[in-house]
Amino acid sequence: QVQLVESGGGLVQPAGSLRLSCAASGFTFSSIFMGWYRQAPGKERELVATITSAGSTNYGDSVKGRFTISRDNAKNMVYLQMSSLKPEDTAVYYCKTVVAGPYTYWGRGTQVTVSS
């Protein structure tokens, strides 16, 4: 059974940093694409960052240069290091994967609030 569990969200001040983690299980993690997405109140879910099994990364325009996605295949973990946070980064952040089928799986999300 595929499971994705996010953690690391919270309240942070503008210009601060936060690291999100996503623990994955139930599939061959090292061979699978992983991604972070976010959804702010009243807005559609949007791409934050993705990372392939080979380590190639892609970022949404609004986070380029501020966020970094990484993965640890030995631990079945994917991370999102967020820096220079802005109030507009406030959202629920979701971990996503697509496995053979194709089947798409989402975690339950973790809330990030950027506010002074």
N, C-alpha and C positions, 0 to 999 in steps of 0.2 A: 504494500500500500504506500503510495507516494505521499510524503508529508514534507511541508515546508513551514518552518517556524521562525518568524522574525523576532528580533530583540534589539535593544539598544536605543529605542526612541525616548523622547523626553522633552523637557523644556530647556531651551538654550537661548542665550542672548544674541542679538544681531552681531555678526562678525565672529561668532564662536564656531566651535567644531563639535562634531558628533560622529560616532562610528556605529553603523548598523550591521547586524549579523543575521545571516539566514542559515539555519541548520536544515540540511536536506537528508532524506532517507527514503528507502523503498525503490531506488533505481540506481543504475550505474552512473554515479555522479560525474566521474571524470570525462565521460564521453558526451556530456549533454550541455547544451546552451543554458545559461542562467541570466536572469535579468531583474532589475529593480524598476518599479513603476511607482507612481504616486497619484493620489487623487485628493484635491482640495475641495472644500465644501462648495457645492454648486457648479463644479467643473468636471470635465471628463477625465478619466484616468489617462495619464501621459507617461511616455517613456522617460526614464531617468538615465539608465545605463544598462548595457548588456555585455556579456563576456562569453566567448565561445570556448569549446573544449580545448582549443589550441592557445587560448589566452588573448585572442584579438578582442579589442574593446570598441564600444560605440557609445556616444553620449548624446543626450538631448541638448539642444542649443543653449537652453537656459542654465545648464549646469557645467558646461565645458570650462575646464580650467579651475574649477572649484571642487568638483567631486571626483573620486577615484574608485572604480570597482576592481575587486580582486577576488581570487578564489584560492582555496587550499584543498586540493583534491584528496590529500591524505586524511583530512578531517571532515570532508563533505560539507564544507562551509563556503559561503560567498559573503563578501563584505562590501560595504559602501562607506568610504571615508568621505565625510562632508566637511568642507571648510568654508570660511567666509560666508556663513549662512545669512540669509536675508529673510525678512518676514514673509515674503512671497514663496519661500520654500516650505512654509507650514502646510502639512498634508499628512494623510495616512500613506505610509510607504509599504509597498507590497513586493514580495519576492515571487518570481514566476519561473516556471520551466516548461519545456515542451518535450515530451518523450515520444518514442515510437508509437505510431498510430495514425495520425498524430493526436496526442492528448495534451491539453494544456492544464497546468495545475497552478494554483495561487495559494499563497499563505494567507493568514487572517489579517496581516498588516500590523504595523506599529506606528503610533502617532508621534509625529515630530512637530513641535511648536516653537517657532522662533519669535521671541517677544522680549521686550525690556520690561 
